[in-house]
Amino acid sequence: MTRLRAHLRVLQGCELCPDMQRPVVTGAAVASPVLLIGQAPGAHEGELGRPFAWTAGKTMFGWFGELGMPEADFRARVYMAAVCRCFPGKAAGGGDRVPAPDEIAACSRWLSSEVKLLRPRLVLPVGKLAIAQVLPHAQALKLDRVVGAVHRAALHGHETDVIPLPHPSGASTWHRIEPGKSLLRRALGLVAAHPAFQSVLDRAAPAEVRA
């Protein structure tokens, strides 16, 4: 836990990407066998000081709440990371800007360190950008080819199970219509049954420590 807190302190001082809008947004220093990887914080997360703190988060935490782990418990028991840790800003055509490849590459050093520290047994990438970082072959596939299954992958040199989830954005209809709706249900069932998720669901929550 001490090394994880130290990691977050260094991460929060990151200024590698000049076009990203600080502050750096991180989850709590939770030593967990389950690692959730989001895409990037939105416009509100920096002000609120935690990932998935706005409308997409309400939807996502509703999913996990159905598995018996409401938001407060999830934040205290699952380590929450992201492909990029700062808000990318707005795109010219509206919506949030997609991080550039060099920004993704620069921020990957933090995820690499977290994987080495946590050695997760289950990784939950949320959204296409996150899924593509964990399952590179998925870049050429539609969500309905990867969501709803357990994959085995090497993430920064560490072998782990991966259960991809769609992004819970209100702008996306994928998880609300078929086949996405059924595939999401299947994916959440796989999460609920996974031994790593069961281990954090069944035990007292680890101490939540803000860096």
N, C-alpha and C positions, 0 to 999 in steps of 0.2 A: 504493500500500500504506500509506503514511503517513496518508493521509486516512481509509482504512478502519480503521486501528488507532485513530485519534482518534475516529471514529464509535463504535466499540465501547466505548471508555472512557466516553463520555457516556451511551451506552445502558445500561451496567452500573450507572449511578447513578440510573436512572429510578425515580421514586416517584409516577407519575401516578395509579395505580389503587389506592386504599386496601384494596380487598377481595382483591387479588391477593397471593399469598404469595411474597415474595422469597426467594432471590436471583433476579436476572435471569439467564436461561440463554442463552448465545450459542455459536455455532460459532466456528471460528478465522477470523482475518483473511486470507481466501484470495481473491485477485483472480482470479475464475473467470468464464468465459462461461456456466456452468451454475449456476442458483440453485434450491435446494430449499426449499420452504416447508411446514413442518409446521403443526400446529394450535396446540398449547401444550405446554409441558413437563409431565411427570407428576410424581408425588410424589417420585421418586428422582433426577430429573435435576439438581435444585438441589444436592443433596449431592454428586453425582458430577461436576458442573461441565461438562456437555456435553449437547447435545440427543440424543434417541433413544438414551439410555444404558441402557435396561432391556429388557424382553422384546419390545416392539414394534420396538425398534431391531434386535434380533437377527434378527427376521424380515425387516425392510426391508433390512438390510445383506446378508442372504443373497440377496435378489433381485439387488442390484447385484454381489455376488460372482459370481453366475452370468454376469454380463456382463464379467467380467474385472477388476472393481474392488472388492477386498475393503474392509472397513471402514476400516482405517487409511489406505489410498489415497484412499478417497472423502472422508474428513474433511479430507485434505490438499489435495484438488483441486477440491472443490465447496463453494460458499458455502452454509451452512445457516442459514436464517432460520425465522420462524414467524409466524403470525397474532398471537399473544400470546406474550410472552417470559417470563412468570412463571407459576407453577403457580396455576391458578384455585381450587384447593381441592376438597373433596369435595362432591358434590351431596347434598341431603337424602335422596334415595331410593337412594343408592349410586352408585358410579362418580364420575368427575371432573366437576366443574361446567362447563357450557358457558359460555365468557366472554360477558358482557353486551355488547349493541351499543355502549355508550359505551366499554367497555374495548377492544373491537376497533378502534373509531375512534381512540382515543387511541394505541394501539400502531401504527396504520398509518403514523404519521409516520416510524417507524424503517425500515419496509420501503420507503417512498417514497425515503428518503435512500439506502438500499442500491441500489435500482434505478438511481438517478441516478449513483451511484458506479461500479457494475459494468456497466451497460448489457448485461444478460444476453441471450444468443442463444437460450437454452433455459431455461424455467421448469418445475419439477416440483412442482406442488401435491399434497400427500399428505393425503387425507381430505376429507370433504365440506365442512368449514368452510373449509379452505384453498382448495379448488376454487372455492367460491362467491366468495371474495375476488378471484380471478383471472379467473373466468368468471362474472360476475353472473347471466347467463341460466341457469346451471346450477342455481341454487337451486331452480328448479321442476322439475328433471329428475332422474330416477334415475341412479345411477352407470352403469348399462349403456348410457346414452345419451351419456356423455361419456368414459368410460374406453375405451382402445383406439384413440384417434384423436389426430392432431396438430391443435391449434387455433391460430388466430392471434388474438392479443389485444393490447390496449393496457393495460399495467400501469403505473399512475402516469405515464401519458403516453408510455411507451416501448413500441414495437411489438416483440413477441417471439413465438416459438413456445412453445406450452404443451402438455405431455403429462401429463394428470392420472393420478394413481395412487390406489388405494384405501388406506385406513388399515390398517396391518399389525397392528392390535390383535388380541390373542388372543380378545377378546370378540366380534369380528366374524367371521362365517363367509363373508362375501361373496366374499372372494378365494380361498376354499378350495373353493367349489362352483360349478357352472355356473349362469349363463354367466360369472360373475365370474372363475373360474379361467382360462378361455380369453382373456377380455378383458385380464386382467393380463398374460398371456403376450404378447399382441399389443402392449400398451403398452410392455412392457420391450423387445420387439424394435424398436419405434420409437425408444426411447431409445438403444439400442445403435447404431442406424444413423444417428442424428442427427449432423451434422458438429460441433456444439459438444461433444457427449459424446465423439465420436471424438478431438477435439483434446486433451481433458484425459486421455483414456485412453492416447493414443499418446506423449505427451511426459512428461518428467520432472516429478514433482509440484512445484508451486509451493511456495515456503517457507511453512511453517505458522507463524503468529505468534499467540500468545495475547495478547489485549489486557491 
